[in-house]
Amino acid sequence: MLVPTYAVELMSTQQDRIIDVWCNIFTTEGTERYYNSQAQEVAAQVFGMEDMYDPSKGMPVDEFIAKMDRNGIDKIFMPALKFGNPDGGMEIDVPHEDVRELAEAYPDRIKGMAGINPREGMDGVARLEEYVEDHGFIAGLLEPYGWDLPLNHRKFYPFYAKCAELGVPVLMQVGHSAMRMPSGHGKPILLDDLALDFPDLDIVACHTGWPWSQVLEAMAWKHPNVYMGATAHAPKYWEENVLSFIKTRGQDKVVFGTDYPVLDYPNTIAQLDDMELGDRVERKLLHENARKIFDI
């Protein structure tokens, strides 16, 4: 297997290697949790990837670390994903314990993120605190669509407040959902309320906010604590305004992630090479901004 040019260059020093701010659990059991959900039944079909969450593609942690090494990846941030269904129940429910075990196996390479489930109320807030304080998780993560609640709904506010208190960011999908759920709950303009109500909370709004990416850019430009996550969307599909934002006034406000297995490393890194971002912008996008935001 050929190693992408950029990965070869980055392998010289650990500090200069890529940080993937959103990488889903990759084990066979973990992948199966996505396979038995709309993530495979609906979203993967939209992407034209019928085997995207096929459990047979899962792998043990040592094998995935080797995959990271081949592609110049320093760290991945992995969510204990909580994705509800508006009709009740859960579409995806990745146990915090599963993520903790992987992170403890390779603490310098895998960082956990606590999943937010508003149906758990203050018990969920306590669990978030436990996994940040006791197990080294570095962020909270929210998927709003499955709860049928907008990003600025009061049921999320105790989780936001706890993240602000703990000094960890919150990541969230912003923009449309490929699942059969209301996309309007993820409109980036809703971030305006969050940024104003929680000025000490770093908010990483992921998946470029598409198809409202310009609104997300405006929020990241306006608020010191709002950032864009260039996640899940392959670089070759980045809108012109997103690419311009990364290269110019947004170069300190964007982080990179794959939403693996939505994007895989070799093709994605090759596409990044084609973007001709320049060394300074590449460093900020691929690791420097993430190190500052997540304090690692």
N, C-alpha and C positions, 0 to 999 in steps of 0.2 A: 504494500500500500504506500503510495506516495504521500509524503508529509507536505502540507501546504507551505509555501515560501514564508509566509508571515510567521507560522509556527516555528520553523527552523530558526528564524532570527530571534524569536522571543525565548527560546529554550536556554539561552546563554545565562540568564539570571532569573531566579524565581520571582523577584520583585517586578519584572517587566512582562510577566506572562498574563494571559487573558483571565478576567474574572467574568464568569457567567452568572448573572444575578437571578436567573430563574431557570432551574433545571429540575424537571420532575423526577420522581423516584424511578429508578431504572432496573430494580430487581424484577425477577419474574413475578413474584407475588404482588409487588407494587404496580407493575404494568397492568396486571390483570384487573386491578381496581379501576383503571381507566377504560379498559377494554369492555367491561360490563356497564357502560354508561353512554350517555349521548356524546361524550368525547369521541368515541369510536363510531357509534351508530349514526351520528349526524355530522359532527365537525370533521372527522377524518375523511368522510365521503366528500364533503365540500372541498377539502384540500386535495382530493384525488389520491389519497394515501390509504388504501384499504387495509393495509397491514400496520398502520402507524403504531397502534397500541397492542399489537400481537404479543401475548405473553412469551411466545417462543423467542422473541427478540430481547427479552430481559437477560440480565447478566449479574454475576456476583460483583461485590464492591471492588475486589482486586482487579477484575477485568476492566471495570469502568475507569478506575484510576489509570490503568495502562492506556486506555483510550484517550484520557485527558492528556497524558504525557506525550502521546504521539502527535497531538494537535496543539500543543503549547498552551494548555489550560491550567492555570494555577489553582483556582478555587471555583467551586460551584455553590450556589445558594439553593437549598432544596426546601420546598414547602411541605408541611404536613397539611396537604390541601383539603379544605372543607368546601365542597360545592353542593349546595342544596338543590332541591327540586321545588319549583313554585307550588306544585300540587301536594307537597309533603314528602318526607323521606330525604334520602341523600343520593345524588348522582355519583359523587366521588367522596370517599372518606378515607384519607390516608392517616393512620394513627401516628400521633406524635412520637410514640415509642419506637416505631419503625425508622423514622428519620433520625431520632436520637442515636440508635444503635449504629447507623451508617456514619453519622458525624463523629461518634466516639471512636470508631475504627480508624478514621483518618481526620483527626481534628484540624490539621493544617490545610486540608484540601476541601472538606465538606462542611458547610455551615447550615444549620437548620433555621427554618422560619416557621413560626407558630401560626397555624390556620385559625381564622376567625369564623366562628359559628354564632350568629346573633341569637339563635334559639336557645343557646346555653346560658345566656344572661351573664350574671356575675360569676357563675361557676366557670364559664369560658374565659372571663377576664382573669380569674385566679390561675387557670391553667396556662394562659399566656405568660403571666408573671413567673410562674414556676419554671417554665422551660427557658425563659430568658435568664432568670436569676440563677437557677440550679444546673442548667444543662447547656448554657452558652449559646442559645438561639439568638440570632442577631436582628430579627425583624418580626413584625406581624404581617400576615398576608390575607388579603380579602378578595374573594370573587363575589361581586354583588348580585349577579343576575339570578342565581338559583334561589335566593331568598325573597325575590320579588320586591326588593327595597332599593331605593336610590342611594348613591354613595353618601349623601348628606343626611341620611335618616338617623333619627335620634337613637335607634337601637344599636347603631355602630359606635356612637359617641363614647361609651365607657371603654371600648377597646382602643379607640384613638387616644383617649385621655391616659390610659395605662401605658401605651407606647411612648407618649410624650414624657410621662413621669419616669419611665425606665431609660429614656434617652436612646430608643431604637426607632428606626424608620418603620413606616408601614408601606408595603407594596400592594398594588391593586391593579386588576385589569380595568382598563378604561377604553371606551369606544364601543364597538358592536360586539355581540356574542354570536358565534357561529352555531350555538345550540338553539333549540326551540324555546327561547326565553326572551323577555323584553329587553332590547338593547338600550332603550332610553335611560335605564337606571345607571348606565355607565357614561353618560355624556360628560365630557371634560369640564364644562362650565360649572358643574356641581362642585368641583374642586375649589372654586372661589370661596364657598362657605367654609370648607374644611381648613383652608390655609388661613382664613381670617379668625376662625374660632380656635385654632390650635397653632399659633405662630411658632411654637417651639418643637413642632412635630415635622420631621422630614417625610414628605410624601412622594413616593416614586410611582408615577402613573404609567403603567406598562402597555405594551402592544401598540405603541405610537399614537393611541387615541383614534385610530382610523375608524370611520371616515371623517372624524372631526379633528384631525391632527393639527390644523392651524389654531383651533381653540386651545388645544393642549399646549402648543407653543406659547400662546399668549399667557396662559396661566403660569408656565414655567418662567417666562420672561418677567411677569409681574411680581410673583411671590418668591422670595429668597428660599423658601422651604419646599417648593414644588419642583420636581424633576421629571423628565421624560424617560421612560424605559423603551429603548429600541429593541423590543423583544418580540419573538414569535413571527414577525414579518421578515422574510428573507431580504437581505440588503438590495438585491436586484429589483425588488418591488417597492422599495422606499419611494414615497412621493418626492417630487422635486423640492417641495418646501421643507420636508423632513431632512433631506440631505443638506440643503442650504443651512438649515438651523444647526445641524451638527457641525458644519464647517465654520460657521460664523458666530453669531451672537449667542447661540445655544451650546457652544463647545464645552462649557463648564457645567451644563445642566442635563446631560444625556448619559445614560449607562447602557451597557450591552447585555443581552441575554437571548437564549435560544428557545426557551419553553420546551426544551428537549422532551420528547422526540419530535416535536413539531419541526424543528430545524436540527440538522445533524452538523457536526463540526467541519468535516473536510469541505463540503460544498459551501457552507456559510462563510468560512474563512477565506476561501478562494474568491467569493463574491466581494468580501471586504477589500481584498487586494485590488479588485477592479474599480472600487469607488474612488481611488486616488485621493484619500483623505489627507495625506501628508503625515509625517512622523508625529508632530505635536498633537494634532487632532486625534490620531489613532491611539496615542498613549492615554489621552483623556477619556476617550470613549470606551476603550477596552479594559482599562484597569485603574487609572489615576482617580477618576471621579468616584468610582465605586469605593476605593479605599478611603476617600475623604468622607463620603456620606455614611458609610457603615463603620467607620473608625476601626479599620483592620490593617 
